[in-house]
Amino acid sequence: MTLQSRIYSYGMALFSFIYSLSCIPIIYWLTTPTTGEEIMNFAQNVTITLSHLSIVLETVLTKNHQLQFWHLLGRLEDLYQGYSKEVSDAHCKLMRSVRRKFWAVVIMSCLINMITFVFMFFDDNSIREVRSWQYSWTLSMYTSRASQIHHMSQFMAIEVLKMHLKLFNDFVKSLKMKLKCLNKKQVVQELNLVKFRHTFLWELCRNINNCYYWSQMINILVNIFNFTGLCYYLYDQTEDYKFHDLFCKLSSSAKFKRSFC
């Protein structure tokens, strides 16, 4: 790592750590949750913040494993000197797949945020409850995006590993036909290449597991808890017929705009 990249990475880690630690007391001070919905909302924000803290700590502690992953990846690709076209085609397919899935996650996240803000601004609750939602979710937006990016980074690392596993399998299959035409020295060289590639793949897999262990486990548990909280919120809104009132309000507002035009 260069000095500039090291300052940037440690600076962002320190900022994220301080932001996450200060987020929980600030949200509690602004919202002072008392009702069931407010307590559930505050608990969800606390779990998201704890997930962000675990991501920051594990990212800093596993810095060497992350750098080693990219170093081993470069050494692995150096072993495919005679297969540059196959590696280039595999990289293009990988980038197209990652871009599609990345934009799908971004669009879904934006839609969820838009729906959340619609419910916050058109809800018939008191101003205090609306502000409680606005304050808490606005402050925790940075931490929730960090969790999503962490998921995407692991997904990208696994996709890179899958790409090289496919290249390795294709190489082994093609080697079966080539061994009959090679002499003893060439056979030993090809088998050594197979051994080195397999070793690098195993090391890449081990580095991925070391970089995404506790933080990803906490991240998944937090997502399950937040999904449970969302189900509770939907149940509470359905019981109070708030969804019906909200949709009536939105439809009447749309009709008024059309008549005005």
MARGUVEX-491125 format. One record per residue (C-alpha): residue number from 1; x, y, z. Coordinates in nm, 2 decimals, always signed. Layout:
<nr = NUM; c1 = X; c2 = Y; c3 = Z> $
...
//
This chain:
<nr = 1; c1 = +0.00; c2 = +0.00; c3 = +0.00> $
<nr = 2; c1 = +0.12; c2 = +0.35; c3 = -0.08> $
<nr = 3; c1 = +0.12; c2 = +0.62; c3 = +0.19> $
<nr = 4; c1 = -0.17; c2 = +0.80; c3 = +0.04> $
<nr = 5; c1 = -0.39; c2 = +0.49; c3 = +0.02> $
<nr = 6; c1 = -0.29; c2 = +0.39; c3 = +0.37> $
<nr = 7; c1 = -0.39; c2 = +0.74; c3 = +0.51> $
<nr = 8; c1 = -0.72; c2 = +0.72; c3 = +0.32> $
<nr = 9; c1 = -0.81; c2 = +0.37; c3 = +0.44> $
<nr = 10; c1 = -0.72; c2 = +0.43; c3 = +0.80> $
<nr = 11; c1 = -0.89; c2 = +0.77; c3 = +0.79> $
<nr = 12; c1 = -1.22; c2 = +0.63; c3 = +0.66> $
<nr = 13; c1 = -1.20; c2 = +0.35; c3 = +0.91> $
<nr = 14; c1 = -1.15; c2 = +0.60; c3 = +1.20> $
<nr = 15; c1 = -1.44; c2 = +0.81; c3 = +1.07> $
<nr = 16; c1 = -1.67; c2 = +0.52; c3 = +1.04> $
<nr = 17; c1 = -1.58; c2 = +0.39; c3 = +1.38> $
<nr = 18; c1 = -1.65; c2 = +0.73; c3 = +1.55> $
<nr = 19; c1 = -1.97; c2 = +0.78; c3 = +1.34> $
<nr = 20; c1 = -2.10; c2 = +0.45; c3 = +1.44> $
<nr = 21; c1 = -2.03; c2 = +0.49; c3 = +1.81> $
<nr = 22; c1 = -2.19; c2 = +0.84; c3 = +1.82> $
<nr = 23; c1 = -2.49; c2 = +0.74; c3 = +1.61> $
<nr = 24; c1 = -2.67; c2 = +0.53; c3 = +1.88> $
<nr = 25; c1 = -2.67; c2 = +0.80; c3 = +2.16> $
<nr = 26; c1 = -2.76; c2 = +1.07; c3 = +1.91> $
<nr = 27; c1 = -3.06; c2 = +0.87; c3 = +1.77> $
<nr = 28; c1 = -3.18; c2 = +0.80; c3 = +2.12> $
<nr = 29; c1 = -3.14; c2 = +1.17; c3 = +2.22> $
<nr = 30; c1 = -3.34; c2 = +1.28; c3 = +1.92> $
<nr = 31; c1 = -3.61; c2 = +1.02; c3 = +1.93> $
<nr = 32; c1 = -3.64; c2 = +0.91; c3 = +2.30> $
<nr = 33; c1 = -3.84; c2 = +0.59; c3 = +2.20> $
<nr = 34; c1 = -4.14; c2 = +0.51; c3 = +2.42> $
<nr = 35; c1 = -4.40; c2 = +0.33; c3 = +2.21> $
<nr = 36; c1 = -4.36; c2 = -0.02; c3 = +2.06> $
<nr = 37; c1 = -4.30; c2 = +0.11; c3 = +1.71> $
<nr = 38; c1 = -4.04; c2 = +0.36; c3 = +1.83> $
<nr = 39; c1 = -3.86; c2 = +0.10; c3 = +2.04> $
<nr = 40; c1 = -3.85; c2 = -0.15; c3 = +1.74> $
<nr = 41; c1 = -3.73; c2 = +0.13; c3 = +1.51> $
<nr = 42; c1 = -3.45; c2 = +0.22; c3 = +1.76> $
<nr = 43; c1 = -3.35; c2 = -0.14; c3 = +1.81> $
<nr = 44; c1 = -3.32; c2 = -0.19; c3 = +1.43> $
<nr = 45; c1 = -3.09; c2 = +0.11; c3 = +1.41> $
<nr = 46; c1 = -2.88; c2 = -0.02; c3 = +1.70> $
<nr = 47; c1 = -2.83; c2 = -0.35; c3 = +1.53> $
<nr = 48; c1 = -2.74; c2 = -0.18; c3 = +1.19> $
<nr = 49; c1 = -2.48; c2 = +0.03; c3 = +1.38> $
<nr = 50; c1 = -2.33; c2 = -0.27; c3 = +1.56> $
<nr = 51; c1 = -2.30; c2 = -0.45; c3 = +1.22> $
<nr = 52; c1 = -2.12; c2 = -0.14; c3 = +1.08> $
<nr = 53; c1 = -1.88; c2 = -0.15; c3 = +1.38> $
<nr = 54; c1 = -1.80; c2 = -0.52; c3 = +1.33> $
<nr = 55; c1 = -1.73; c2 = -0.45; c3 = +0.96> $
<nr = 56; c1 = -1.49; c2 = -0.17; c3 = +1.04> $
<nr = 57; c1 = -1.31; c2 = -0.37; c3 = +1.30> $
<nr = 58; c1 = -1.28; c2 = -0.68; c3 = +1.09> $
<nr = 59; c1 = -1.17; c2 = -0.49; c3 = +0.79> $
<nr = 60; c1 = -0.88; c2 = -0.32; c3 = +0.98> $
<nr = 61; c1 = -0.78; c2 = -0.65; c3 = +1.15> $
<nr = 62; c1 = -0.78; c2 = -0.85; c3 = +0.83> $
<nr = 63; c1 = -0.60; c2 = -0.59; c3 = +0.62> $
<nr = 64; c1 = -0.31; c2 = -0.83; c3 = +0.54> $
<nr = 65; c1 = -0.55; c2 = -1.10; c3 = +0.42> $
<nr = 66; c1 = -0.72; c2 = -0.86; c3 = +0.19> $
<nr = 67; c1 = -0.39; c2 = -0.75; c3 = +0.04> $
<nr = 68; c1 = -0.27; c2 = -1.10; c3 = +0.01> $
<nr = 69; c1 = -0.59; c2 = -1.20; c3 = -0.18> $
<nr = 70; c1 = -0.51; c2 = -0.95; c3 = -0.46> $
<nr = 71; c1 = -0.14; c2 = -1.05; c3 = -0.46> $
<nr = 72; c1 = -0.22; c2 = -1.42; c3 = -0.49> $
<nr = 73; c1 = -0.48; c2 = -1.34; c3 = -0.76> $
<nr = 74; c1 = -0.21; c2 = -1.16; c3 = -0.97> $
<nr = 75; c1 = +0.03; c2 = -1.45; c3 = -0.93> $
<nr = 76; c1 = -0.25; c2 = -1.70; c3 = -1.03> $
<nr = 77; c1 = -0.32; c2 = -1.50; c3 = -1.35> $
<nr = 78; c1 = +0.05; c2 = -1.50; c3 = -1.43> $
<nr = 79; c1 = +0.03; c2 = -1.88; c3 = -1.47> $
<nr = 80; c1 = -0.22; c2 = -1.84; c3 = -1.75> $
<nr = 81; c1 = +0.03; c2 = -1.68; c3 = -1.99> $
<nr = 82; c1 = -0.07; c2 = -1.90; c3 = -2.29> $
<nr = 83; c1 = -0.45; c2 = -1.85; c3 = -2.22> $
<nr = 84; c1 = -0.47; c2 = -1.47; c3 = -2.22> $
<nr = 85; c1 = -0.77; c2 = -1.47; c3 = -2.45> $
<nr = 86; c1 = -0.97; c2 = -1.71; c3 = -2.23> $
<nr = 87; c1 = -0.88; c2 = -1.50; c3 = -1.92> $
<nr = 88; c1 = -0.98; c2 = -1.18; c3 = -2.09> $
<nr = 89; c1 = -1.31; c2 = -1.32; c3 = -2.20> $
<nr = 90; c1 = -1.38; c2 = -1.45; c3 = -1.85> $
<nr = 91; c1 = -1.30; c2 = -1.11; c3 = -1.70> $
<nr = 92; c1 = -1.55; c2 = -0.94; c3 = -1.95> $
<nr = 93; c1 = -1.82; c2 = -1.19; c3 = -1.85> $
<nr = 94; c1 = -1.75; c2 = -1.14; c3 = -1.48> $
<nr = 95; c1 = -1.77; c2 = -0.76; c3 = -1.51> $
<nr = 96; c1 = -2.10; c2 = -0.78; c3 = -1.70> $
<nr = 97; c1 = -2.25; c2 = -1.01; c3 = -1.43> $
<nr = 98; c1 = -2.12; c2 = -0.80; c3 = -1.14> $
<nr = 99; c1 = -2.26; c2 = -0.48; c3 = -1.30> $
<nr = 100; c1 = -2.60; c2 = -0.62; c3 = -1.35> $
<nr = 101; c1 = -2.63; c2 = -0.75; c3 = -1.00> $
<nr = 102; c1 = -2.48; c2 = -0.43; c3 = -0.85> $
<nr = 103; c1 = -2.74; c2 = -0.21; c3 = -1.03> $
<nr = 104; c1 = -3.01; c2 = -0.45; c3 = -0.93> $
<nr = 105; c1 = -2.92; c2 = -0.41; c3 = -0.56> $
<nr = 106; c1 = -2.89; c2 = -0.03; c3 = -0.61> $
<nr = 107; c1 = -3.23; c2 = +0.00; c3 = -0.77> $
<nr = 108; c1 = -3.39; c2 = -0.22; c3 = -0.50> $
<nr = 109; c1 = -3.23; c2 = -0.02; c3 = -0.23> $
<nr = 110; c1 = -3.35; c2 = +0.31; c3 = -0.38> $
<nr = 111; c1 = -3.71; c2 = +0.17; c3 = -0.42> $
<nr = 112; c1 = -3.71; c2 = +0.06; c3 = -0.06> $
<nr = 113; c1 = -3.59; c2 = +0.40; c3 = +0.06> $
<nr = 114; c1 = -3.85; c2 = +0.58; c3 = -0.15> $
<nr = 115; c1 = -4.13; c2 = +0.36; c3 = -0.02> $
<nr = 116; c1 = -4.00; c2 = +0.42; c3 = +0.34> $
<nr = 117; c1 = -4.00; c2 = +0.80; c3 = +0.29> $
<nr = 118; c1 = -4.35; c2 = +0.79; c3 = +0.14> $
<nr = 119; c1 = -4.48; c2 = +0.62; c3 = +0.45> $
<nr = 120; c1 = -4.30; c2 = +0.87; c3 = +0.67> $
<nr = 121; c1 = -4.43; c2 = +1.18; c3 = +0.50> $
<nr = 122; c1 = -4.79; c2 = +1.06; c3 = +0.44> $
<nr = 123; c1 = -4.85; c2 = +0.88; c3 = +0.76> $
<nr = 124; c1 = -5.12; c2 = +1.01; c3 = +0.99> $
<nr = 125; c1 = -4.91; c2 = +0.97; c3 = +1.30> $
<nr = 126; c1 = -4.81; c2 = +1.26; c3 = +1.52> $
<nr = 127; c1 = -4.53; c2 = +1.49; c3 = +1.42> $
<nr = 128; c1 = -4.31; c2 = +1.34; c3 = +1.69> $
<nr = 129; c1 = -4.34; c2 = +0.99; c3 = +1.55> $
<nr = 130; c1 = -4.27; c2 = +1.11; c3 = +1.19> $
<nr = 131; c1 = -3.97; c2 = +1.30; c3 = +1.31> $
<nr = 132; c1 = -3.85; c2 = +1.00; c3 = +1.50> $
<nr = 133; c1 = -3.85; c2 = +0.79; c3 = +1.18> $
<nr = 134; c1 = -3.69; c2 = +1.07; c3 = +0.98> $
<nr = 135; c1 = -3.41; c2 = +1.13; c3 = +1.23> $
<nr = 136; c1 = -3.32; c2 = +0.77; c3 = +1.29> $
<nr = 137; c1 = -3.33; c2 = +0.65; c3 = +0.93> $
<nr = 138; c1 = -3.14; c2 = +0.95; c3 = +0.80> $
<nr = 139; c1 = -2.86; c2 = +0.91; c3 = +1.05> $
<nr = 140; c1 = -2.84; c2 = +0.53; c3 = +1.00> $
<nr = 141; c1 = -2.84; c2 = +0.55; c3 = +0.62> $
<nr = 142; c1 = -2.46; c2 = +0.56; c3 = +0.60> $
<nr = 143; c1 = -2.43; c2 = +0.25; c3 = +0.82> $
<nr = 144; c1 = -2.69; c2 = +0.06; c3 = +0.63> $
<nr = 145; c1 = -2.51; c2 = +0.14; c3 = +0.30> $
<nr = 146; c1 = -2.18; c2 = +0.02; c3 = +0.45> $
<nr = 147; c1 = -2.35; c2 = -0.32; c3 = +0.52> $
<nr = 148; c1 = -2.48; c2 = -0.35; c3 = +0.17> $
<nr = 149; c1 = -2.13; c2 = -0.26; c3 = +0.03> $
<nr = 150; c1 = -1.98; c2 = -0.53; c3 = +0.25> $
<nr = 151; c1 = -2.22; c2 = -0.78; c3 = +0.11> $
<nr = 152; c1 = -2.13; c2 = -0.67; c3 = -0.25> $
<nr = 153; c1 = -1.76; c2 = -0.69; c3 = -0.18> $
<nr = 154; c1 = -1.79; c2 = -1.05; c3 = -0.06> $
<nr = 155; c1 = -2.01; c2 = -1.13; c3 = -0.36> $
<nr = 156; c1 = -1.75; c2 = -0.99; c3 = -0.60> $
<nr = 157; c1 = -1.46; c2 = -1.18; c3 = -0.43> $
<nr = 158; c1 = -1.66; c2 = -1.51; c3 = -0.46> $
<nr = 159; c1 = -1.74; c2 = -1.43; c3 = -0.83> $
<nr = 160; c1 = -1.37; c2 = -1.38; c3 = -0.90> $
<nr = 161; c1 = -1.30; c2 = -1.72; c3 = -0.73> $
<nr = 162; c1 = -1.57; c2 = -1.89; c3 = -0.93> $
<nr = 163; c1 = -1.43; c2 = -1.75; c3 = -1.25> $
<nr = 164; c1 = -1.09; c2 = -1.89; c3 = -1.18> $
<nr = 165; c1 = -1.23; c2 = -2.22; c3 = -1.07> $
<nr = 166; c1 = -1.40; c2 = -2.25; c3 = -1.41> $
<nr = 167; c1 = -1.08; c2 = -2.16; c3 = -1.58> $
<nr = 168; c1 = -0.89; c2 = -2.42; c3 = -1.38> $
<nr = 169; c1 = -1.15; c2 = -2.69; c3 = -1.46> $
<nr = 170; c1 = -1.14; c2 = -2.60; c3 = -1.83> $
<nr = 171; c1 = -0.76; c2 = -2.62; c3 = -1.82> $
<nr = 172; c1 = -0.76; c2 = -2.96; c3 = -1.66> $
<nr = 173; c1 = -1.00; c2 = -3.09; c3 = -1.91> $
<nr = 174; c1 = -0.80; c2 = -2.97; c3 = -2.21> $
<nr = 175; c1 = -0.48; c2 = -3.11; c3 = -2.04> $
<nr = 176; c1 = -0.62; c2 = -3.46; c3 = -2.07> $
<nr = 177; c1 = -0.59; c2 = -3.44; c3 = -2.45> $
<nr = 178; c1 = -0.25; c2 = -3.27; c3 = -2.45> $
<nr = 179; c1 = -0.07; c2 = -3.52; c3 = -2.22> $
<nr = 180; c1 = -0.06; c2 = -3.78; c3 = -2.49> $
<nr = 181; c1 = +0.14; c2 = -3.55; c3 = -2.72> $
<nr = 182; c1 = +0.39; c2 = -3.43; c3 = -2.46> $
<nr = 183; c1 = +0.72; c2 = -3.57; c3 = -2.35> $
<nr = 184; c1 = +0.80; c2 = -3.65; c3 = -1.98> $
<nr = 185; c1 = +0.96; c2 = -3.31; c3 = -1.91> $
<nr = 186; c1 = +0.66; c2 = -3.12; c3 = -2.05> $
<nr = 187; c1 = +0.42; c2 = -3.34; c3 = -1.86> $
<nr = 188; c1 = +0.60; c2 = -3.26; c3 = -1.53> $
<nr = 189; c1 = +0.58; c2 = -2.89; c3 = -1.61> $
<nr = 190; c1 = +0.21; c2 = -2.90; c3 = -1.69> $
<nr = 191; c1 = +0.14; c2 = -3.10; c3 = -1.37> $
<nr = 192; c1 = +0.34; c2 = -2.85; c3 = -1.17> $
<nr = 193; c1 = +0.12; c2 = -2.57; c3 = -1.31> $
<nr = 194; c1 = -0.19; c2 = -2.76; c3 = -1.21> $
<nr = 195; c1 = -0.05; c2 = -2.80; c3 = -0.86> $
<nr = 196; c1 = +0.04; c2 = -2.43; c3 = -0.83> $
<nr = 197; c1 = -0.30; c2 = -2.31; c3 = -0.96> $
<nr = 198; c1 = -0.48; c2 = -2.54; c3 = -0.72> $
<nr = 199; c1 = -0.27; c2 = -2.41; c3 = -0.43> $
<nr = 200; c1 = -0.34; c2 = -2.05; c3 = -0.52> $
<nr = 201; c1 = -0.71; c2 = -2.12; c3 = -0.55> $
<nr = 202; c1 = -0.71; c2 = -2.28; c3 = -0.20> $
<nr = 203; c1 = -0.52; c2 = -1.98; c3 = -0.06> $
<nr = 204; c1 = -0.77; c2 = -1.74; c3 = -0.22> $
<nr = 205; c1 = -1.06; c2 = -1.93; c3 = -0.07> $
<nr = 206; c1 = -0.89; c2 = -1.92; c3 = +0.27> $
<nr = 207; c1 = -0.84; c2 = -1.55; c3 = +0.25> $
<nr = 208; c1 = -1.20; c2 = -1.48; c3 = +0.16> $
<nr = 209; c1 = -1.31; c2 = -1.68; c3 = +0.46> $
<nr = 210; c1 = -1.08; c2 = -1.49; c3 = +0.69> $
<nr = 211; c1 = -1.19; c2 = -1.15; c3 = +0.56> $
<nr = 212; c1 = -1.57; c2 = -1.22; c3 = +0.59> $
<nr = 213; c1 = -1.62; c2 = -1.42; c3 = +0.90> $
<nr = 214; c1 = -1.76; c2 = -1.25; c3 = +1.21> $
<nr = 215; c1 = -1.88; c2 = -0.93; c3 = +1.04> $
<nr = 216; c1 = -2.07; c2 = -1.12; c3 = +0.77> $
<nr = 217; c1 = -2.23; c2 = -1.35; c3 = +1.04> $
<nr = 218; c1 = -2.34; c2 = -1.04; c3 = +1.24> $
<nr = 219; c1 = -2.46; c2 = -0.88; c3 = +0.91> $
<nr = 220; c1 = -2.68; c2 = -1.18; c3 = +0.83> $
<nr = 221; c1 = -2.82; c2 = -1.19; c3 = +1.18> $
<nr = 222; c1 = -2.90; c2 = -0.82; c3 = +1.17> $
<nr = 223; c1 = -3.08; c2 = -0.86; c3 = +0.84> $
<nr = 224; c1 = -3.29; c2 = -1.14; c3 = +0.99> $
<nr = 225; c1 = -3.38; c2 = -0.92; c3 = +1.29> $
<nr = 226; c1 = -3.46; c2 = -0.62; c3 = +1.06> $
<nr = 227; c1 = -3.68; c2 = -0.84; c3 = +0.84> $
<nr = 228; c1 = -3.86; c2 = -0.96; c3 = +1.16> $
<nr = 229; c1 = -3.91; c2 = -0.60; c3 = +1.26> $
<nr = 230; c1 = -4.05; c2 = -0.51; c3 = +0.92> $
<nr = 231; c1 = -4.30; c2 = -0.80; c3 = +0.95> $
<nr = 232; c1 = -4.40; c2 = -0.66; c3 = +1.29> $
<nr = 233; c1 = -4.45; c2 = -0.31; c3 = +1.14> $
<nr = 234; c1 = -4.66; c2 = -0.45; c3 = +0.85> $
<nr = 235; c1 = -4.87; c2 = -0.64; c3 = +1.09> $
<nr = 236; c1 = -4.92; c2 = -0.33; c3 = +1.31> $
<nr = 237; c1 = -5.01; c2 = -0.11; c3 = +1.02> $
<nr = 238; c1 = -5.25; c2 = -0.37; c3 = +0.88> $
<nr = 239; c1 = -5.42; c2 = -0.41; c3 = +1.22> $
<nr = 240; c1 = -5.48; c2 = -0.04; c3 = +1.24> $
<nr = 241; c1 = -5.59; c2 = -0.01; c3 = +0.88> $
<nr = 242; c1 = -5.32; c2 = +0.25; c3 = +0.82> $
<nr = 243; c1 = -5.23; c2 = +0.11; c3 = +0.48> $
<nr = 244; c1 = -5.58; c2 = +0.15; c3 = +0.35> $
<nr = 245; c1 = -5.59; c2 = +0.51; c3 = +0.48> $
<nr = 246; c1 = -5.25; c2 = +0.59; c3 = +0.32> $
<nr = 247; c1 = -5.35; c2 = +0.45; c3 = -0.02> $
<nr = 248; c1 = -5.67; c2 = +0.64; c3 = -0.01> $
<nr = 249; c1 = -5.48; c2 = +0.96; c3 = +0.06> $
<nr = 250; c1 = -5.23; c2 = +0.90; c3 = -0.22> $
<nr = 251; c1 = -5.51; c2 = +0.81; c3 = -0.47> $
<nr = 252; c1 = -5.72; c2 = +1.12; c3 = -0.37> $
<nr = 253; c1 = -5.40; c2 = +1.34; c3 = -0.41> $
<nr = 254; c1 = -5.34; c2 = +1.19; c3 = -0.76> $
<nr = 255; c1 = -5.70; c2 = +1.25; c3 = -0.86> $
<nr = 256; c1 = -5.68; c2 = +1.61; c3 = -0.74> $
<nr = 257; c1 = -5.37; c2 = +1.67; c3 = -0.94> $
<nr = 258; c1 = -5.53; c2 = +1.53; c3 = -1.26> $
<nr = 259; c1 = -5.84; c2 = +1.74; c3 = -1.21> $
<nr = 260; c1 = -5.63; c2 = +2.05; c3 = -1.15> $
<nr = 261; c1 = -5.43; c2 = +1.99; c3 = -1.48> $
//
